[in-house]
């Protein structure tokens, strides 16, 4: 009886939490890389100073 309880707890608790954590990490990495790429591609633009 312990096996099915552990499987249900894993499906209900562990998987959704891990998906949220993985999604947050990927969002941070993507946002950081896109910000750095935007700063690199528009280096010397006067609009960069207006954004801050």
Contact map, one row per residue, 1 for C-alpha under 8 A:
1111100000000000000000000000000000000000000000000000
1111110000000000000000000000000000000000000000000000
1111111000000000000000000000000000000000000000000000
1111111100000000000000000000000000000000000000000000
1111111110000000000000000000000000000000000000000000
0111111111000000000000000000000000000000000000000000
0011111111100000000000000000000000000000000000000000
0001111111110000000000000000000000000000000000000000
0000111111111100000000000000000000000000000000000000
0000011111111110000000000000000000000000000000000000
0000001111111111000000000000000000000000000000000000
0000000111111111000000000000000000000000000000000000
0000000011111111100000000000000000000000000000000000
0000000011111111110000000000000000000000000000000000
0000000001111111111000000000000000000000000000000000
0000000000111111111100000000000000000000000000000000
0000000000001111111110000000000000000000000000000000
0000000000000111111111000000000000000000000000000000
0000000000000011111111100000000000000000000000000000
0000000000000001111111110000000000000000000000000000
0000000000000000111111111000000000000000000000000000
0000000000000000011111111100000000000000000000000000
0000000000000000001111111110000000000000000000000000
0000000000000000000111111111000000000000000000000000
0000000000000000000011111111100000000000000000000000
0000000000000000000001111111110000000000000000000000
0000000000000000000000111111111000000000000000000000
0000000000000000000000011111111100000000000000000000
0000000000000000000000001111111110000000000000000000
0000000000000000000000000111111111000000000000000000
0000000000000000000000000011111111100000000000000000
0000000000000000000000000001111111110000000000000000
0000000000000000000000000000111111111000000000000000
0000000000000000000000000000011111111100000000000000
0000000000000000000000000000001111111110000000000000
0000000000000000000000000000000111111111000000000000
0000000000000000000000000000000011111111100000000000
0000000000000000000000000000000001111111110000000000
0000000000000000000000000000000000111111111000010000
0000000000000000000000000000000000011111111000000000
0000000000000000000000000000000000001111111000000000
0000000000000000000000000000000000000111111110010000
0000000000000000000000000000000000000011111110000000
0000000000000000000000000000000000000000011111000000
0000000000000000000000000000000000000000011111110000
0000000000000000000000000000000000000000000111111100
0000000000000000000000000000000000000000000011111110
0000000000000000000000000000000000000010010011111111
0000000000000000000000000000000000000000000001111111
0000000000000000000000000000000000000000000001111111
0000000000000000000000000000000000000000000000111111
0000000000000000000000000000000000000000000000011111
